[in-house]
């Protein structure tokens, strides 16, 4: 999870949700600590305040509830629930094992931390019921509504009562925040028998630094390759369009996708600029890609509509896989803006892949009719 280490506004002002329009790098990452490395690195420069770290967890949990409510596909809804459950389990565990004991010692308010544990137990009970509902293939609307209400109540109790008292207690919240962050990552490496490895914060920070650097290196390589692929794809679309006058539906969709390609190219160039990478090598890569394009074009002689339909289907899914990978790498590198921009590219390619999948059969049948009727230039 990404961690804000400066200021976190009240819950009503800081929800991270598709409904608010706030940038979230795709529901792929909601509830997964893909950018926690960035927080750990920031922890050395500006150590995470423990209460702010926990508040950020609260925000991300509520964002996942929003994502669940707005999702209509039952498979995607179930996936969001699983990510939410993992996030809640990690959050409750670091509170119960580290934060609550330290808060109780510093404040003497065992009643407040005890109340927090009780609310955790209530949430776990509802989560168990949701597991049962999911196993039966039934709707989770009611039980997820109950869980959301319970978590929202818990958030208000902590942020309005417990956290202000803890802040006034003199407890070193930055040292505590480092412990919470390290423990959260350690929980990812829980063994099959339930043991959690003990990892010192400094060692964890070193590992995460290496991980982020490697993710960034792979991201840059992937961006350069993808830039060439986008240019190549646009050239292929450009060549195909004049030959599709008998298939206006296909021509219109390809023209729209050329605009997508231009936007994708601009986004990739923006990301490379933001990363401080030289874009001069992109021209060399395009020259190599153009040579490959010429080979493909010559190989496509024959019935081009059939060949190009298959090529479009394959290219769209190829680019979906690439953008999926780049979104993950950007998030792992702590480049949240890059992840957001790449998620936009991913959405465009998913839409294109879906369109080709839905329309390929009809387009080929229309083309076959045109060929049989003797329409000129039908491929």
Legacy VTK file of the C-alpha trace (Angstrom):
# vtk DataFile Version 3.0
C-alpha trace
ASCII
DATASET POLYDATA
POINTS 379 float
0.000 0.000 0.000
1.204 3.497 -0.629
1.745 5.437 2.585
1.312 9.160 3.026
3.929 10.461 5.448
2.991 14.112 5.634
-0.647 15.090 6.085
-3.745 12.922 5.810
-7.055 14.801 5.820
-10.209 13.452 7.438
-11.790 10.378 5.892
-14.584 12.254 4.162
-12.036 14.410 2.301
-9.531 11.738 1.328
-11.407 8.717 -0.034
-9.472 6.944 -2.764
-12.174 5.765 -5.086
-13.143 5.581 -8.746
-16.204 7.601 -7.790
-14.125 10.584 -6.611
-11.886 10.672 -9.636
-8.750 10.417 -7.501
-5.938 8.607 -9.334
-5.699 4.945 -8.422
-3.474 2.748 -10.659
-6.174 0.227 -11.472
-8.015 -2.116 -9.129
-5.154 -4.534 -9.766
-3.323 -2.834 -6.924
-6.066 -1.983 -4.476
-5.189 -3.669 -1.209
-1.851 -4.986 -2.427
1.303 -3.405 -0.940
2.892 -2.985 -4.352
4.252 0.468 -3.575
5.129 -0.112 0.052
8.773 -0.084 -0.998
8.404 3.599 -1.816
7.064 4.207 1.678
9.949 2.339 3.253
12.455 4.375 1.305
10.620 7.520 2.338
10.748 6.187 5.874
14.488 6.850 6.084
14.032 10.419 4.878
10.732 11.168 6.615
9.824 8.292 8.933
6.137 7.354 8.645
4.044 8.550 11.571
2.329 5.396 12.868
-1.108 7.004 13.040
-0.818 8.371 9.499
0.242 4.963 8.232
-2.848 3.410 9.807
-5.088 6.193 8.494
-3.828 5.502 4.980
-4.818 1.865 5.477
-8.287 3.092 6.419
-8.545 5.174 3.238
-7.516 2.292 1.019
-9.996 -0.060 2.691
-12.837 2.372 2.021
-11.641 2.722 -1.591
-11.929 -1.035 -1.990
-15.470 -0.952 -0.629
-16.264 1.686 -3.269
-14.666 -0.445 -5.990
-16.729 -3.447 -4.872
-19.975 -1.483 -4.896
-19.309 -0.070 -8.369
-18.254 -3.385 -9.903
-20.964 -5.454 -11.584
-18.951 -8.485 -12.667
-19.237 -11.166 -9.931
-15.746 -12.537 -10.585
-14.181 -9.083 -10.266
-16.249 -8.402 -7.151
-14.957 -11.577 -5.525
-11.375 -10.623 -6.427
-11.815 -7.206 -4.801
-13.210 -8.853 -1.678
-10.149 -11.112 -1.444
-7.799 -8.144 -1.762
-9.804 -6.247 0.840
-9.661 -9.188 3.247
-5.876 -9.500 2.871
-5.463 -5.784 3.510
-7.744 -5.844 6.560
-5.997 -8.899 8.016
-2.583 -7.238 7.705
-3.915 -4.014 9.170
-5.571 -5.706 12.141
-2.511 -7.828 12.823
-0.041 -4.933 12.976
-2.422 -2.982 15.186
-2.947 -5.862 17.614
0.674 -7.002 17.753
2.449 -3.636 17.759
0.299 -0.509 17.829
-2.258 -1.370 20.502
0.274 -2.618 23.097
2.451 0.480 22.626
-0.554 2.799 22.657
-1.920 1.212 25.839
1.445 1.541 27.608
1.850 5.165 26.551
-1.691 6.321 27.325
-2.918 3.943 30.008
-6.142 3.634 28.011
-6.559 -0.118 27.835
-10.262 0.521 27.341
-9.724 2.137 23.949
-7.317 -0.478 22.619
-9.538 -3.222 24.038
-12.472 -1.706 22.200
-10.406 -1.753 19.010
-9.679 -5.459 19.455
-13.376 -6.126 20.001
-14.214 -4.320 16.754
-11.576 -6.373 14.949
-13.234 -9.560 16.197
-16.579 -8.287 14.944
-15.065 -7.590 11.513
-13.480 -11.054 11.377
-16.846 -12.629 12.177
-18.515 -10.772 9.308
-15.635 -11.683 6.977
-16.145 -15.358 7.829
-19.819 -15.029 6.909
-18.859 -13.382 3.623
-16.538 -16.320 2.892
-19.514 -18.636 3.344
-21.697 -16.502 1.079
-18.995 -16.474 -1.606
-18.611 -20.247 -1.398
-22.341 -20.620 -2.043
-22.179 -18.281 -5.030
-24.708 -15.930 -3.445
-24.853 -12.136 -3.426
-22.483 -10.388 -1.015
-24.363 -7.084 -1.049
-25.888 -7.416 2.428
-22.869 -8.872 4.226
-20.451 -6.469 2.544
-22.734 -3.643 3.619
-22.491 -4.896 7.209
-18.703 -5.103 6.975
-18.456 -1.615 5.550
-20.596 -0.242 8.366
-18.438 -2.029 10.965
-15.160 -0.821 9.439
-16.459 2.726 9.058
-17.462 2.753 12.736
-14.040 1.381 13.713
-12.268 4.041 11.641
-14.199 6.830 13.355
-13.465 5.396 16.803
-9.728 5.251 16.129
-9.327 8.521 14.263
-11.603 10.591 16.512
-10.687 9.102 19.913
-7.664 6.807 20.054
-5.243 8.488 17.661
-5.501 12.024 19.156
-4.798 10.616 22.633
-1.835 8.622 21.320
-0.415 11.722 19.615
-0.599 13.633 22.898
1.057 10.835 24.881
4.651 11.533 23.833
4.986 8.153 22.114
7.623 8.157 19.349
5.244 7.711 16.444
8.019 7.702 13.842
9.928 4.832 15.418
6.625 3.019 15.837
5.731 3.722 12.211
8.965 2.104 11.054
8.108 -1.013 13.043
4.599 -1.135 11.588
5.868 -0.732 8.014
8.489 -3.452 8.447
5.971 -5.818 10.004
3.461 -5.215 7.230
5.977 -6.266 4.589
7.166 -9.214 6.687
3.583 -10.503 6.730
3.825 -10.944 2.966
6.428 -13.641 3.545
4.399 -15.649 6.037
5.347 -19.331 5.728
2.843 -22.136 5.194
2.947 -23.020 8.894
1.985 -19.474 9.836
5.401 -18.180 10.932
6.371 -14.623 10.014
10.089 -13.969 9.494
11.716 -11.325 11.628
13.229 -8.710 9.323
15.051 -5.654 10.619
13.797 -2.401 9.147
17.213 -1.532 7.724
17.554 -4.914 5.985
14.013 -4.659 4.705
14.724 -1.174 3.424
17.811 -2.417 1.567
15.846 -5.228 -0.032
13.048 -2.919 -1.059
15.513 -0.386 -2.464
17.058 -3.097 -4.632
13.591 -4.269 -5.647
12.453 -0.783 -6.598
15.621 -0.088 -8.570
15.249 -3.320 -10.521
11.557 -2.609 -11.149
12.492 0.841 -12.447
15.157 -0.600 -14.765
12.698 -3.110 -16.209
10.050 -0.394 -16.484
12.308 1.807 -18.623
13.207 -1.104 -20.911
9.546 -2.019 -21.235
8.510 1.570 -21.960
11.031 1.831 -24.785
9.864 -1.465 -26.268
6.229 -0.451 -25.895
6.844 2.930 -27.524
8.200 1.130 -30.594
5.271 -1.311 -30.543
2.752 1.541 -30.374
4.401 3.295 -33.322
4.413 0.044 -35.252
0.764 -0.580 -34.436
-0.168 2.885 -35.640
1.692 2.341 -38.923
-0.160 -0.924 -39.446
-3.500 0.782 -38.826
-2.556 3.598 -41.193
-1.843 1.137 -44.011
-5.030 -0.847 -43.421
-7.497 2.054 -43.362
-7.570 2.948 -47.099
-8.395 -0.663 -47.944
-11.462 -0.884 -45.727
-13.993 1.218 -47.636
-16.276 -1.830 -47.853
-16.142 -2.252 -44.064
-17.005 1.186 -42.636
-17.561 -0.125 -39.102
-14.066 -1.532 -38.961
-12.573 1.574 -40.557
-14.242 3.853 -37.994
-13.030 1.762 -35.068
-9.471 1.636 -36.399
-9.452 5.392 -36.938
-10.537 5.866 -33.323
-7.833 3.474 -32.185
-5.219 5.486 -34.080
-6.142 8.377 -31.790
-5.673 6.026 -28.837
-2.223 5.147 -30.166
-1.241 8.806 -30.406
-2.341 9.356 -26.806
-0.456 6.258 -25.652
2.715 7.414 -27.352
2.427 10.813 -25.664
1.898 9.198 -22.255
4.910 6.920 -22.637
7.101 9.846 -23.688
5.839 11.853 -20.709
6.720 9.005 -18.347
10.209 8.620 -19.809
10.762 12.367 -19.466
9.583 12.265 -15.848
11.998 9.400 -15.174
14.836 11.462 -16.646
15.400 9.022 -19.491
16.814 10.029 -22.872
14.282 9.618 -25.675
16.791 9.800 -28.541
17.141 6.004 -28.664
13.430 5.701 -29.417
14.076 6.668 -33.051
16.574 3.828 -33.471
14.094 1.386 -31.991
11.421 2.668 -34.365
13.725 2.094 -37.346
14.149 -1.539 -36.288
10.417 -1.886 -35.733
9.734 -0.408 -39.174
11.875 -3.090 -40.763
9.861 -5.719 -38.929
6.695 -3.977 -40.101
7.804 -4.195 -43.742
8.340 -7.927 -43.324
4.868 -8.373 -41.859
3.304 -6.226 -44.557
4.850 -8.269 -47.357
3.787 -11.473 -45.638
0.211 -10.185 -45.504
-0.362 -10.349 -49.251
-3.415 -12.370 -50.101
-6.639 -11.731 -48.249
-5.642 -8.772 -46.076
-8.967 -8.364 -44.280
-8.757 -11.892 -42.920
-5.077 -11.570 -42.065
-5.474 -8.127 -40.552
-8.443 -9.205 -38.468
-6.354 -11.957 -36.937
-3.397 -9.578 -36.555
-5.540 -6.960 -34.789
-6.872 -9.568 -32.379
-3.366 -10.771 -31.570
-1.839 -7.288 -31.332
-4.545 -6.008 -28.996
-4.056 -8.892 -26.571
-0.271 -8.592 -26.889
-0.467 -4.928 -25.890
-2.893 -5.680 -23.058
-0.323 -8.091 -21.616
2.437 -5.509 -22.037
0.503 -2.732 -20.340
-0.557 -5.073 -17.524
3.135 -5.762 -16.914
4.140 -2.100 -17.117
1.447 -1.067 -14.620
2.798 -3.614 -12.133
6.412 -2.521 -12.684
5.520 1.163 -12.297
3.715 0.475 -9.030
6.608 -1.672 -7.755
9.011 1.157 -8.625
6.906 3.596 -6.621
6.003 5.559 -9.776
2.308 6.075 -9.078
1.756 8.693 -11.788
3.346 6.405 -14.368
1.110 3.571 -13.170
-1.949 5.795 -13.559
-1.023 6.819 -17.114
-0.218 3.254 -18.095
-3.548 2.117 -16.655
-5.228 4.520 -19.090
-3.322 2.896 -21.961
-4.315 -0.521 -20.633
-7.996 0.443 -20.577
-7.799 1.553 -24.224
-6.196 -1.700 -25.343
-8.650 -3.782 -23.324
-11.484 -1.939 -25.050
-9.930 -2.597 -28.455
-9.352 -6.273 -27.689
-12.967 -6.590 -26.540
-14.243 -4.851 -29.679
-12.251 -7.090 -32.007
-13.386 -10.174 -30.112
-17.030 -9.140 -30.337
-16.948 -8.016 -33.978
-14.412 -10.240 -35.717
-16.959 -12.854 -36.757
-19.385 -10.295 -38.180
-16.630 -8.437 -40.006
-15.339 -11.594 -41.631
-18.850 -12.624 -42.690
-19.447 -9.176 -44.210
-16.120 -9.429 -45.997
-17.017 -12.887 -47.285
-20.325 -11.554 -48.641
-18.468 -8.722 -50.370
-16.011 -11.116 -51.962
-18.758 -13.405 -53.211
-20.706 -10.461 -54.656
-17.585 -9.298 -56.474
-17.112 -5.970 -54.692
-13.755 -4.546 -55.758
-10.968 -4.067 -53.185
-12.653 -6.231 -50.578
-9.246 -7.506 -49.510
LINES 1 380
379 0 1 2 3 4 5 6 7 8 9 10 11 12 13 14 15 16 17 18 19 20 21 22 23 24 25 26 27 28 29 30 31 32 33 34 35 36 37 38 39 40 41 42 43 44 45 46 47 48 49 50 51 52 53 54 55 56 57 58 59 60 61 62 63 64 65 66 67 68 69 70 71 72 73 74 75 76 77 78 79 80 81 82 83 84 85 86 87 88 89 90 91 92 93 94 95 96 97 98 99 100 101 102 103 104 105 106 107 108 109 110 111 112 113 114 115 116 117 118 119 120 121 122 123 124 125 126 127 128 129 130 131 132 133 134 135 136 137 138 139 140 141 142 143 144 145 146 147 148 149 150 151 152 153 154 155 156 157 158 159 160 161 162 163 164 165 166 167 168 169 170 171 172 173 174 175 176 177 178 179 180 181 182 183 184 185 186 187 188 189 190 191 192 193 194 195 196 197 198 199 200 201 202 203 204 205 206 207 208 209 210 211 212 213 214 215 216 217 218 219 220 221 222 223 224 225 226 227 228 229 230 231 232 233 234 235 236 237 238 239 240 241 242 243 244 245 246 247 248 249 250 251 252 253 254 255 256 257 258 259 260 261 262 263 264 265 266 267 268 269 270 271 272 273 274 275 276 277 278 279 280 281 282 283 284 285 286 287 288 289 290 291 292 293 294 295 296 297 298 299 300 301 302 303 304 305 306 307 308 309 310 311 312 313 314 315 316 317 318 319 320 321 322 323 324 325 326 327 328 329 330 331 332 333 334 335 336 337 338 339 340 341 342 343 344 345 346 347 348 349 350 351 352 353 354 355 356 357 358 359 360 361 362 363 364 365 366 367 368 369 370 371 372 373 374 375 376 377 378
